Amino acid sequence: MGAGILLFPSVNPVTIQNRSTGLRPLIITSHTNETGHKAMALRWEVLTKGGSAVDAVERAANTIELDPEDTSVGYGGLPNENGVVQLDASFMDGKTYSAGAVACLERIKTPASVARLVMQHTDHVLLTGQGALDFAKAWGFREEDLLTEKARKIWLRWKEELSPNDDWGEPDHLKNIINKESYRNDFPDIEHHYGTTNILAIDTNGDIAGCTTTSGLSFKINGRVGDSPIIGAGLYVDNEVGAAGATGRGEDVIKSCAAYYMIMRMKEGRTPQQACEDALHMIVEKYSRINPGFFPSEKFVAISSRGEVGCASMKGEKEPQMSVRNEKGFSLYTGTIAYRGK
């Protein structure tokens, strides 16, 4: 069992068991960096003033999407193989059973807001590419360059190191002589950078909403769509049960319908923590028949309609965490690793 660390000003951290006490209203994000903390603090005010879960989720997502230092979401996200930032996002309202999403959206900083508009102002669920951009512009969104200098430099270093047989990189007579910055040093643990954020919330009326937003797999093939904008894969919300979201390698999450699977497990009586772990085990079981040594990189988060929370990752040595805000304050909830050491 994992544990959560509550962080209150001027007091020592308090350890709690990973099954929460079930407090509402509630808002969580899979992001645990400073921007994730800021998103929880600012958007908690929406809930405490009687605002909707939909509003709180959108504004929290925007806070993270607009951070230029975050290379996994929105403005500043790492680009595809051509150096173009393409964003994906989904939104779902558990009260109305409405959902909206955008995929391969370029030049718009806040895809979560566009996904919400698809949900509330169309009879569609998913808009892609140029169609998604046209829709965003119709609602007044301004086109902007999303490739920050930080992301550009990382992409260029990746291109230089991609192959020793092309003409990117230093001249042949200087190879192995000069020291240079390395993409591999920036991301030592993974060959490609997975980056996504989930925001899930319950308001004072007990209504639930969720959003998953991402810049996707870095250096992906142009036009690739991951799980984040796929309802049932990267996100699913049900007022009667709870909400679930996924980060990590989207191809595995799509094939397993992971978010929907977690909701179904909770509907059968599993806690959010158990449901996250169940989904990870389900994915590995599928692959075990073909490649028993394959453990893809995933992190799942979930909340129940009662205000319980859960978080689990597939592998690694460091337990996964997520940011939680309820009436007891802000906390970093520590989840579990399904396959430690893999």
N, C-alpha and C positions, 0 to 999 in steps of 0.2 A: 504494500500500500504506500502511496506517496503521501506527501504532506504539503500544506500551503504555509507560507510565511506572511503574516499580516504586518504591514508597515504602517505604524502610526507615528506622528511627530512626537519627539521627546520621550518615547517609551521604548523599551526593548521589544524586538520582534516576538510575536507569539506564534507558536506552532499549532496548526489545526490539522485534523484528519482530512484526507482528500475527499471524503463525502461531506459536502457543505451542509449547513443547517437549513438551507432553503429559504433565503431571504429575497423579498421583492420590494421595490424594483431592483433591477440588476442590469449591469452592462459589462461585457467582457470583450477582450480582443486577444488574438494570438500574438500580437506584437508586445514585446516586453521592454523595448528600448525607451528612451526618454520621450520620444514622440508618442508612443503607445500610452505612456503614463499621462501625458498631456491630454490626449484624446479622451481618456477615461475621466479625468478631472473636469474638463470643460463640458463634456456632454452629459455628465451626471446631473448637472444643473437642469438640463432639459427634462429629465425624468422627475426630479424632486419638485419641479414647478408644475407638474401635471401634464407635461408634454408626452407625445406619443413615442412608442418604441421606434417607429419608422423615422421620425425626425432625429432622435438621438443617434440611431445607427448611421444615418446618412452623414450627419455632421462629424461624427467620430471618424468615419471613413475618409471624409474630406481632409481632416486634420493630418492624417497619415499620408494621403495621396499628395498633399502639397509640400511635403518635406523634401527638399532637393538633395538631402544627404542620404535618403533612403533609396537604395538601388533596386528595391524589389517591388515597388508600388508607385504608380502615378508618375508625377514629374520627378525626373532623376532615375527612373527605372532603367535597367540595362536593356539594350536594344536587341533586335534580331540579328541574323548573320549579315544583313545589309547595312546595319547601323541605324535602323529605323525603330523607334519605340512604338510598340503595338500593345495596347492595354485591353484587358478583359475584366468584366465585373458582372456580378449578379445581385439581385435584390429580391427578397421575398417577405410578404406580409402574412403572418400566420392567422390573423383575424379574418382576412378576406379571401385567402387562398389565391392571392394574386402574386405574379412573379414577372420580373423583367430582367433582361441581360443584354450586354453588348460584348462583341468580340472583335479583335483586330482593329480597335478604334485608335486612330492616330490623331495627334495634335490637340487633344483635349485633356486637360490635367485631371479632371475629376470624373472618371467613368462611372463611379458609384451613383452620382447624381443623374447621369444620363440613363443608367439602368433603372433607377427609380421612376423616371418619367416614362420609360417604355412600359413599366409595370402599371402605372396609374393612368396613362393617357393613350394607350393603344390596346388593341385586342390581340397583340402579338406577345411573345415572350422573348425572342432573341433577334437582335439586329446585328449585322456584321459589316466590317469594312467601310466602304464608301457610304453605304446606306445608313450605318450608324452615325457616321460623321455628318451626313446631310440632316439627319434627325436632330443631332445635337445643335447644329448651326440654326436650324429652324426655331429652336428654343432659346437662341441667343448666346450660346456658348461661343467663346472666342478661340480661334485657332492659335496655337502657340507652339514654339519649338520645345519639345520635351527632353531633348538630349542635352544634359548638362555636361560641362567640361569634364567632371569627374567620370561620368558614365562613358563619355567619348574616349577618354584615355584608357579606360579599362577595355573597351571594345577594340581599340587599335592594338593594344598589347596582346589581346587574345588573337587577333589576326596574325600578328607577327610570329606567335608561337604555335599557330595551328599546324603548320607543316614545315619541315626542313627543305622541302622540294619545290616551294614556290619562291617568289621574289619579294615577299614581305620580310622585313627584318633588316639587320645590319648587313653591310657588304660582306661577301664571302671571306675576304682577307682579314676581317675583324672578328669573325665568329669565334667564340670561346676565349676571346682576349679581354673584351670590355665587360664590365659589370653593368647590368641594367635592371630596372624594376621589372617585376614579373607578375603576370596575371595569376600564376599558380601560388605565389606568395600571398596574394590578396585573399584567395579562396583555397586554402591548403587541403581542406577536407573533402571537397567535392569537385568533380570534373566540370560540371555545369552548375550554375547558381540557381537554386530554386527559391522563389520569393513570392509570398502571398500574405495577405492579412484577412482575418475573419473578424467581424464584429457582430455580436449577438446581444439582444436586449429584451427585457421584460419591463413593461411600464406599470404604473399604479393600478391600471384596470386589468392587469394580467394578460394583456395582449403582447405578442412576441413578434419580433422582426429580426432579420439578419441580412448581412451583406458579405460577399467575398470579392476582393478586388486585388488585381495583380498586374505586373508587367510581364508575367509569364517566365518561362524558361529562357534564361539569357542565351543570346546568339542562336535562337531557334530558327528553323526554316521559315522563310517569309510566309505568313498566312497560317502558321500553326496556332491551333486553339487548344488550350488546356482544359482542366476541369472547372476552373473558377466561374466561367459563365454558364456552366451546365447545371440546371436545376436538378437536384437529385444526386449529383456527383460532388461538386464543390460546395454546395449549400442546399439545405432543406429546412423548412420551418413549418411547424404545425402547432396551432394554439393549444390543442388538447394534450400535446405530448412534450414539445420543446423545440430546440433548434440544434443543428449540427453543421460544422464547416470543416473544410479540409485544406491543408497546405502540403506542398511536397511535389512529387512526380505525378503530374496530372494524368498521364496516360493510364496509370494503374488505378487512379481514383475514378476515372470515367468508366473503365471496364467493370469495376466493382460496384458502381452506384453507391459509393461509400456513405455519403451524407444521408441518403434515404435509408440505407441499411441501419445506420445508427439510430435513426428515429424509430424504425420498426422494432429494434431491440429494446429501446426504452419503452415503447408501447407494450411490450411483453413483460415489463417489470424490471428490466435492467437499469441500473443507475447510469447517469451520463459517463462516469468514469469507466464502468464496465462496458458500456456500448462502444466507447472509443477503442478499448482494447480488443473487443470482439471483432470490430471491423478490420483492424490490423492483422489479427490471426486469420481472418477469412481470406484476405489477400494473399498471405503467405501460403495458405493451404492450397489455393488455386495454382500458384506457381510451383509448388512442391512436386507436382506430378510431372513437371517438365524440367525444372531446374531447381533442385532442393537447396542450392546455395544462394538463391536470389532473394534479397531482402531490400526492396526499394525504399527510398527516403520519403516517409510520410509523417505528418503530425496532424492529429485530429483534435478538435475541441467540441464540446457539447454542453448544453444547459437543459434542464428539465423545466416543465411549466411550474414546478414548485420552487424553482430557484436554486436547485442543486447544479453543480458544475463538474466537468471532467475534462481531462487532457491526457493524451498519450502519443508517443512517437514510436516509430518502427525500430530504430536502432541508434547506436551511439553510446557514449559514456556519460554524458551530462543529461540529467533529467529535463524533460521539456517543461516550460512554464507558460503561463498566460496571465494577463493583467485582468483583475476583477475589481469592480466597484459596486458596493452595496451600502446599506445604512451603517454598517460597521466601519466603513472607510475603504481605503485602497489596499489591495493585497496582491502579492505575486503567488499564484497557485502553482504548486509543483506537482506534475503528473508522474506518469510511469513510462518506462521503456519496455517495449514488448520483447525485444531480442537484444539484450545488452551484449556488447562486444562484437556485434555483427558489422 
